[in-house]
Amino acid sequence: MNAPAQGHRLWPGSALATAGAVAFSGKAILAKLMYRHGVDAVQVVFWRMLLALPLFLVLAWWAGRGKPAFTRRDWANIIGLGFCGYYLASMLDFLGLQFITASLERLILYLNPTLVLLMSVLWLRVRVSLRQMVAIALSYAGVMIVFSHELKFEGTNVALGAALVFGSALSYAVYLVASGEVVRRIGALRLTGAATSVACVFAIAQLFVLR
């Protein structure tokens, strides 16, 4: 394949990845703005999931057209992955945002690839290269520098917020590592639609239980 053809195929993916990164970063900023109006993490997650639920239901239906129905094993995996990867990760993230800045939250969440790599080493016996080890060390060193700066100026609540957001990153890393076999069996789009729909149900029910 020649270079112009490769460029023609790469730019849509690059554009979508860039837009996704911007939207992903903007989520924390919007949440911080909502907190200024007296809402809390439970309410923010509720509205986020309520608005997203119809879209993910459509995605699950569209990705599952012409495919076998989910088995009990599939549903058990979907519920577990939806709880861990989307509901719990979202809840911990938005709880942590009440105590730390959006920039520190984003930096901690970008540790997710390193967590996936470490879990792969422990669970899947993947070997880590020297380059990967250096990247992990640099990532955590950068986070610690920013964390110490915020801890100095923002107070001890920063430690709580950082721990909650790190728990969010850890929860989503567990989802990524554990979902590999399920993705191969039912497909990435179908799993995303179904698991996120389950997470939306958890988040919506949570508001009524707690309020």
Backbone bond lengths (Angstrom), bond angles and torsions (degrees), N, CA, C in turn:
res aa  C-N    CA-C-N  psi(-1)  N-CA   C-N-CA  omega(-1)  CA-C   N-CA-C  phi
1 M - - - 1.471 - - 1.528 108.45 -
2 N 1.344 117.57 131.62 1.447 120.30 -177.64 1.522 111.30 -77.59
3 A 1.345 114.93 168.82 1.461 120.28 -174.68 1.524 113.38 -63.08
4 P 1.362 119.67 -44.29 1.475 118.38 179.06 1.522 112.95 -59.64
5 A 1.342 116.50 -38.65 1.467 119.70 179.77 1.521 110.66 -66.71
6 Q 1.339 116.45 -39.47 1.465 119.54 177.73 1.522 111.05 -63.66
7 G 1.336 116.46 -42.59 1.454 120.09 178.71 1.510 111.99 -63.35
8 H 1.342 115.99 -37.85 1.465 120.22 179.33 1.515 111.27 -64.46
9 R 1.319 117.46 -32.51 1.465 120.98 179.91 1.524 112.10 -82.99
10 L 1.335 117.02 -27.33 1.458 119.70 -175.03 1.518 113.34 -83.18
11 W 1.333 117.94 -32.44 1.456 117.87 -172.11 1.521 113.95 -65.33
12 P 1.359 121.10 -35.86 1.474 117.19 177.60 1.531 112.27 -63.07
13 G 1.339 116.69 -40.61 1.453 119.87 178.07 1.516 111.88 -64.96
14 S 1.331 116.81 -41.31 1.462 120.40 178.71 1.524 111.18 -64.31
15 A 1.337 115.85 -40.66 1.470 119.83 179.33 1.528 110.86 -64.82
16 L 1.334 116.78 -42.62 1.463 120.25 179.39 1.522 110.97 -66.17
17 A 1.329 116.93 -41.01 1.471 120.28 178.77 1.528 111.00 -63.47
18 T 1.340 116.71 -39.91 1.465 120.72 178.17 1.528 110.83 -64.93
19 A 1.336 115.98 -45.73 1.467 119.84 178.66 1.520 111.05 -62.12
20 G 1.336 116.51 -39.05 1.461 120.06 177.84 1.514 112.08 -64.21
21 A 1.335 117.09 -40.90 1.470 120.66 179.20 1.528 111.14 -64.96
22 V 1.349 116.46 -40.34 1.465 120.23 178.49 1.528 110.75 -65.10
23 A 1.334 116.56 -45.05 1.466 120.56 179.71 1.527 110.85 -64.90
24 F 1.337 116.09 -39.72 1.459 120.91 179.99 1.527 110.69 -63.41
25 S 1.333 116.68 -39.92 1.461 120.66 178.63 1.525 111.00 -72.62
26 G 1.326 117.26 -36.93 1.458 120.98 -178.87 1.511 113.12 -66.73
27 K 1.314 117.13 -23.58 1.468 121.03 179.84 1.522 111.57 -57.39
28 A 1.321 116.71 -43.57 1.470 120.50 -178.98 1.521 110.92 -66.60
29 I 1.321 117.45 -38.25 1.458 120.98 179.84 1.523 110.63 -65.49
30 L 1.319 116.96 -43.60 1.463 120.93 177.82 1.528 111.09 -62.31
31 A 1.336 116.32 -39.76 1.458 119.48 178.65 1.528 111.12 -63.26
32 K 1.333 117.58 -42.73 1.463 120.53 178.67 1.525 111.23 -62.61
33 L 1.336 117.28 -37.26 1.464 120.42 177.15 1.525 110.87 -66.44
34 M 1.338 117.37 -37.98 1.465 120.35 178.84 1.525 111.22 -66.54
35 Y 1.320 117.05 -35.77 1.462 120.48 -179.68 1.533 111.18 -63.19
36 R 1.325 116.95 -27.02 1.465 120.14 179.10 1.527 112.02 -67.16
37 H 1.322 116.95 -18.54 1.466 121.20 -178.09 1.528 112.09 -98.28
38 G 1.326 117.53 14.80 1.451 120.99 171.40 1.515 116.36 90.66
39 V 1.326 118.79 4.52 1.461 120.07 177.01 1.519 109.01 -85.77
40 D 1.335 116.42 166.29 1.457 120.55 178.53 1.525 109.70 -120.41
41 A 1.329 115.12 -177.91 1.463 120.26 -175.10 1.523 112.29 -63.19
42 V 1.327 117.41 -36.89 1.464 120.64 -179.35 1.524 110.65 -62.10
43 Q 1.323 116.57 -42.73 1.462 120.36 179.98 1.522 111.84 -69.35
44 V 1.334 116.75 -40.54 1.465 120.08 -179.79 1.529 110.59 -63.39
45 V 1.326 116.35 -45.86 1.465 119.76 179.31 1.529 110.42 -64.68
46 F 1.331 117.13 -37.53 1.466 120.91 178.36 1.520 111.32 -58.33
47 W 1.326 117.13 -51.17 1.461 119.89 -178.08 1.525 111.38 -68.11
48 R 1.304 116.56 -36.84 1.470 119.84 178.02 1.520 110.68 -60.38
49 M 1.333 116.44 -47.35 1.460 120.69 -176.85 1.530 111.64 -74.31
50 L 1.330 116.87 -35.53 1.463 119.73 179.71 1.526 111.02 -62.79
51 L 1.316 116.60 -42.54 1.461 120.50 179.37 1.526 112.02 -71.60
52 A 1.334 116.95 -30.05 1.466 120.59 -177.39 1.526 113.01 -83.09
53 L 1.336 117.77 -24.86 1.462 121.34 -172.81 1.529 113.69 -54.16
54 P 1.332 120.69 -48.23 1.478 118.65 -179.95 1.522 113.14 -59.13
55 L 1.319 117.26 -37.61 1.462 120.55 -179.24 1.526 111.37 -65.91
56 F 1.324 117.12 -41.49 1.456 120.14 -178.55 1.532 111.67 -74.11
57 L 1.321 117.13 -31.13 1.471 119.48 173.81 1.523 110.35 -63.74
58 V 1.323 116.53 -42.42 1.474 120.52 177.62 1.525 110.11 -64.25
59 L 1.335 116.98 -41.27 1.467 120.37 178.60 1.521 111.08 -61.33
60 A 1.345 117.19 -45.01 1.463 120.69 179.84 1.523 110.73 -62.55
61 W 1.341 116.94 -41.50 1.476 120.25 178.95 1.519 110.93 -66.16
62 W 1.338 117.04 -44.99 1.462 120.91 -176.41 1.529 110.82 -65.97
63 A 1.331 117.76 -42.45 1.462 121.49 -178.96 1.521 111.85 -71.27
64 G 1.343 117.99 -21.67 1.461 120.78 -177.27 1.510 115.13 -98.10
65 R 1.332 117.20 6.07 1.470 119.68 -179.71 1.521 110.95 -60.95
66 G 1.325 115.53 128.83 1.457 120.69 176.91 1.515 114.65 74.73
67 K 1.312 118.01 9.23 1.462 121.15 -179.21 1.518 110.30 -110.29
68 P 1.322 117.93 157.25 1.476 120.31 -179.42 1.511 112.46 -60.68
69 A 1.319 116.56 151.99 1.461 120.95 177.41 1.528 110.32 -66.28
70 F 1.313 115.76 157.71 1.458 120.40 178.68 1.526 110.42 -66.55
71 T 1.324 115.82 139.42 1.459 121.27 173.56 1.522 109.30 -84.94
72 R 1.342 116.27 173.47 1.468 119.53 176.36 1.519 111.09 -60.84
73 R 1.315 116.10 -37.74 1.462 119.89 177.92 1.526 110.54 -64.13
74 D 1.332 115.96 -41.33 1.463 119.61 177.74 1.524 110.95 -60.68
75 W 1.333 116.56 -45.45 1.460 120.19 -178.55 1.525 111.20 -64.54
76 A 1.337 117.24 -38.15 1.465 120.28 177.79 1.529 110.63 -62.32
77 N 1.333 115.91 -42.77 1.459 120.19 178.15 1.525 111.39 -66.38
78 I 1.323 116.80 -42.38 1.464 121.36 -178.39 1.528 110.74 -63.70
79 I 1.332 116.63 -44.48 1.463 119.71 179.89 1.530 110.71 -64.72
80 G 1.330 117.11 -44.39 1.463 120.34 179.32 1.516 112.33 -63.70
81 L 1.334 116.22 -45.13 1.459 119.91 -179.90 1.523 111.54 -69.30
82 G 1.335 116.87 -37.40 1.456 119.89 177.90 1.512 111.92 -64.31
83 F 1.326 116.22 -40.71 1.467 120.35 178.81 1.525 110.56 -65.39
84 C 1.322 116.57 -47.63 1.465 120.99 -174.48 1.527 112.05 -75.67
85 G 1.327 115.95 -48.12 1.454 119.87 -169.77 1.506 115.51 -81.98
86 Y 1.324 117.32 -26.31 1.463 119.34 -175.49 1.527 112.73 -120.22
87 Y 1.328 117.82 -50.48 1.466 118.93 -178.44 1.528 111.43 -69.78
88 L 1.337 117.80 -57.35 1.460 120.98 -176.45 1.526 111.09 -64.09
89 A 1.333 116.88 -42.75 1.464 119.88 179.68 1.522 110.92 -61.86
90 S 1.332 117.31 -42.43 1.467 120.44 179.33 1.518 111.48 -66.20
91 M 1.330 116.16 -43.94 1.451 120.25 -177.05 1.527 110.96 -63.40
92 L 1.320 117.76 -46.31 1.463 121.07 179.24 1.532 111.13 -64.14
93 D 1.317 116.06 -38.57 1.461 120.52 179.79 1.526 111.17 -62.42
94 F 1.327 117.19 -49.51 1.462 120.37 -177.54 1.533 111.94 -71.36
95 L 1.319 117.45 -30.59 1.460 119.46 173.19 1.526 110.67 -64.81
96 G 1.317 116.38 -43.44 1.458 120.31 179.45 1.514 113.17 -65.01
97 L 1.338 116.87 -32.93 1.458 120.84 -179.55 1.528 112.78 -65.16
98 Q 1.312 117.16 -16.38 1.459 119.79 176.73 1.531 111.95 -70.90
99 F 1.351 117.03 -16.10 1.463 120.22 -173.36 1.525 113.88 -119.32
100 I 1.329 118.52 -15.83 1.457 120.32 -177.26 1.520 109.90 -128.38
101 T 1.315 116.38 167.81 1.460 121.34 179.72 1.529 110.38 -76.30
102 A 1.323 114.69 160.64 1.463 119.86 179.06 1.530 110.84 -64.26
103 S 1.331 117.60 -33.24 1.467 120.12 -178.78 1.525 111.68 -66.94
104 L 1.341 117.35 -42.93 1.466 119.83 178.47 1.530 109.89 -68.02
105 E 1.324 117.08 -39.59 1.471 120.37 178.10 1.526 110.86 -58.72
106 R 1.340 116.14 -44.68 1.462 120.32 -179.24 1.516 110.34 -64.92
107 L 1.319 116.97 -40.19 1.466 120.81 -179.15 1.518 110.95 -63.69
108 I 1.332 117.07 -42.07 1.469 120.56 179.58 1.521 110.67 -65.86
109 L 1.322 117.08 -42.03 1.469 119.58 -179.25 1.525 112.05 -65.09
110 Y 1.325 116.55 -28.57 1.462 118.97 178.40 1.530 112.46 -74.76
111 L 1.331 116.96 0.11 1.463 120.36 169.70 1.531 111.37 -78.29
112 N 1.318 116.86 -6.12 1.458 121.16 -175.25 1.531 113.56 -52.24
113 P 1.355 119.18 -46.01 1.479 117.96 178.79 1.515 113.58 -59.15
114 T 1.339 117.23 -35.12 1.460 118.77 179.20 1.525 110.54 -68.60
115 L 1.336 117.19 -35.77 1.461 120.26 177.47 1.527 110.85 -66.60
116 V 1.322 116.26 -40.35 1.466 119.95 177.32 1.526 110.03 -61.55
117 L 1.324 115.99 -42.45 1.465 119.95 179.61 1.525 110.97 -63.56
118 L 1.330 117.42 -44.75 1.470 120.67 -180.00 1.524 111.35 -64.00
119 M 1.339 117.22 -40.22 1.467 119.93 177.45 1.525 111.23 -66.59
120 S 1.320 116.66 -36.30 1.463 120.07 177.80 1.518 111.16 -64.57
121 V 1.335 115.77 -34.27 1.465 119.86 177.40 1.526 109.79 -66.77
122 L 1.336 116.79 -42.97 1.459 120.97 -176.10 1.532 112.41 -75.26
123 W 1.322 117.29 -42.03 1.468 121.33 -173.76 1.522 112.85 -92.54
124 L 1.338 116.03 -42.15 1.462 120.07 -172.82 1.522 113.03 -104.05
125 R 1.327 116.57 0.53 1.472 121.95 178.50 1.525 112.14 59.72
126 V 1.330 116.03 38.00 1.462 120.58 176.79 1.526 108.97 -77.56
127 R 1.311 116.35 140.72 1.458 120.85 179.68 1.525 109.90 -87.23
128 V 1.332 116.12 139.47 1.461 121.89 -178.87 1.523 109.03 -101.66
129 S 1.328 115.42 131.30 1.457 119.82 178.41 1.527 110.37 -82.78
130 L 1.318 116.34 165.56 1.461 121.13 178.69 1.519 110.73 -61.86
131 R 1.316 117.01 -40.15 1.457 120.96 179.16 1.532 110.90 -61.22
132 Q 1.316 116.99 -40.38 1.465 120.57 178.77 1.530 111.18 -67.32
133 M 1.320 116.45 -39.18 1.469 119.40 178.46 1.527 111.00 -63.60
134 V 1.329 116.68 -40.87 1.470 120.40 178.14 1.527 109.77 -64.45
135 A 1.335 117.31 -41.38 1.461 120.84 179.53 1.530 111.31 -63.05
136 I 1.330 116.71 -40.40 1.464 120.42 177.95 1.523 110.49 -63.71
137 A 1.329 116.90 -45.06 1.466 120.63 -179.51 1.526 110.95 -61.81
138 L 1.330 117.45 -43.36 1.462 120.85 179.37 1.524 111.47 -64.90
139 S 1.335 116.75 -39.34 1.462 121.01 -179.40 1.525 110.80 -61.21
140 Y 1.323 116.68 -49.15 1.455 119.96 -177.16 1.532 111.71 -72.93
141 A 1.319 117.10 -30.13 1.466 119.50 175.96 1.528 110.18 -65.18
142 G 1.336 116.84 -41.83 1.460 120.48 178.16 1.508 112.34 -63.20
143 V 1.323 116.53 -42.29 1.463 120.10 178.86 1.524 110.70 -63.69
144 M 1.314 117.56 -41.96 1.462 120.79 -178.94 1.529 111.51 -65.09
145 I 1.329 117.70 -35.08 1.469 120.59 178.22 1.526 110.21 -64.67
146 V 1.339 116.20 -48.17 1.468 120.07 179.87 1.525 110.22 -65.78
147 F 1.334 116.34 -40.37 1.469 120.32 -179.30 1.528 110.85 -62.01
148 S 1.325 117.69 -45.33 1.469 120.48 -179.21 1.517 110.66 -64.00
149 H 1.327 116.83 -34.74 1.468 120.05 178.31 1.523 110.61 -66.11
150 E 1.330 117.36 -45.41 1.461 120.45 -179.71 1.533 111.42 -70.28
151 L 1.317 116.24 -35.36 1.465 119.47 178.59 1.526 110.72 -61.94
152 K 1.309 116.39 -34.28 1.454 121.64 -178.90 1.523 111.45 -69.57
153 F 1.343 116.76 -38.26 1.461 120.41 -173.02 1.523 114.13 -101.89
154 E 1.322 117.88 -21.92 1.462 120.42 -174.52 1.526 113.53 -106.24
155 G 1.350 118.99 -16.55 1.457 120.96 177.31 1.517 113.40 100.40
156 T 1.340 115.11 -177.53 1.458 120.73 -172.77 1.519 113.86 -70.77
157 N 1.343 118.90 -19.63 1.455 120.14 177.84 1.523 112.31 -61.95
158 V 1.330 116.26 -20.61 1.464 120.02 177.49 1.524 110.28 -61.86
159 A 1.338 116.85 -38.51 1.464 120.19 179.45 1.527 110.54 -62.72
160 L 1.329 117.01 -42.63 1.466 120.50 177.89 1.519 111.05 -64.04
161 G 1.316 116.56 -46.79 1.465 119.80 179.76 1.518 112.39 -62.04
162 A 1.331 116.71 -42.98 1.458 120.60 179.15 1.526 111.04 -63.39
163 A 1.339 116.71 -39.78 1.468 120.17 178.74 1.528 111.01 -64.42
164 L 1.329 117.28 -40.19 1.469 120.36 179.12 1.522 111.31 -65.39
165 V 1.325 116.91 -43.87 1.470 120.05 179.96 1.524 110.62 -68.18
166 F 1.322 117.02 -37.26 1.470 119.26 175.90 1.524 110.11 -63.91
167 G 1.338 116.88 -37.73 1.464 119.77 174.21 1.505 111.72 -61.10
168 S 1.339 116.93 -35.92 1.462 120.97 176.10 1.527 110.89 -63.01
169 A 1.331 115.93 -47.24 1.464 119.79 178.60 1.520 111.45 -61.82
170 L 1.327 116.59 -39.02 1.459 121.15 178.93 1.528 111.18 -65.99
171 S 1.332 116.05 -42.08 1.463 120.61 179.24 1.525 111.38 -61.78
172 Y 1.331 116.26 -42.74 1.463 119.24 -179.69 1.525 111.10 -71.42
173 A 1.317 117.19 -32.12 1.465 119.84 176.46 1.527 110.47 -64.70
174 V 1.340 116.90 -39.82 1.465 120.58 175.87 1.522 109.79 -59.55
175 Y 1.327 116.23 -42.64 1.470 120.44 177.80 1.531 111.28 -58.98
176 L 1.324 116.65 -46.46 1.467 120.07 -177.17 1.523 111.68 -63.47
177 V 1.333 116.79 -42.05 1.462 120.26 -179.06 1.525 110.85 -70.70
178 A 1.343 116.68 -41.43 1.467 120.52 -175.24 1.519 113.61 -78.68
179 S 1.327 117.70 -17.59 1.470 119.82 -174.13 1.520 113.80 -86.90
180 G 1.327 117.92 -5.04 1.462 120.14 -174.66 1.511 113.89 -55.98
181 E 1.323 117.28 -48.71 1.474 120.80 -177.65 1.521 110.89 -69.17
182 V 1.340 117.72 -35.59 1.467 121.48 179.74 1.526 109.90 -68.63
183 V 1.313 117.13 -39.50 1.471 121.08 177.74 1.517 110.86 -60.50
184 R 1.313 116.45 -43.20 1.471 119.51 179.33 1.523 111.75 -63.65
185 R 1.326 117.05 -31.50 1.458 120.03 -176.31 1.533 113.13 -83.46
186 I 1.332 118.01 -42.80 1.466 118.99 -174.01 1.527 113.34 -115.76
187 G 1.336 118.19 -9.23 1.456 120.66 177.92 1.521 112.53 99.00
188 A 1.339 116.10 148.12 1.463 121.41 -175.04 1.527 111.84 -68.52
189 L 1.344 117.39 -46.08 1.462 119.99 -177.66 1.525 111.79 -65.50
190 R 1.326 115.42 -41.52 1.467 119.02 -179.12 1.528 110.64 -66.14
191 L 1.327 116.66 -41.30 1.462 120.30 178.01 1.520 110.84 -64.52
192 T 1.330 117.26 -44.47 1.460 120.51 -179.82 1.521 111.12 -60.07
193 G 1.333 116.30 -46.55 1.455 119.37 -179.88 1.516 113.01 -62.64
194 A 1.329 116.45 -45.28 1.469 120.32 -177.66 1.523 111.93 -71.57
195 A 1.338 117.17 -46.34 1.466 120.41 -176.96 1.526 111.39 -66.13
196 T 1.326 116.74 -39.11 1.456 118.63 179.32 1.520 111.10 -71.63
197 S 1.309 118.16 -33.04 1.467 120.48 174.51 1.522 110.58 -61.68
198 V 1.335 116.25 -41.68 1.468 120.36 176.08 1.527 110.45 -60.95
199 A 1.342 116.43 -43.64 1.466 120.21 178.81 1.523 111.10 -62.13
200 C 1.334 117.09 -37.93 1.464 121.01 178.33 1.531 110.40 -62.19
201 V 1.328 116.66 -41.10 1.466 120.64 179.08 1.523 110.09 -63.18
202 F 1.333 116.97 -42.63 1.472 120.64 177.29 1.530 110.67 -59.29
203 A 1.328 116.69 -46.24 1.464 120.86 -176.12 1.524 111.60 -67.52
204 I 1.321 116.90 -39.09 1.464 120.61 179.57 1.524 110.12 -68.24
205 A 1.331 116.92 -44.13 1.466 120.48 178.99 1.520 111.32 -64.15
206 Q 1.339 116.23 -34.06 1.456 120.48 -178.08 1.521 111.55 -59.97
207 L 1.335 117.37 -40.51 1.460 119.55 -178.82 1.525 111.41 -61.01
208 F 1.330 116.17 -43.90 1.456 119.52 -178.26 1.532 112.16 -70.12
209 V 1.333 116.36 -31.45 1.476 119.81 178.22 1.523 110.62 -71.20
210 L 1.340 116.89 -45.38 1.454 121.13 -175.26 1.524 113.45 -81.98
211 R 1.325 116.72 -22.24 1.461 119.24 -177.64 1.519 112.65 -106.04
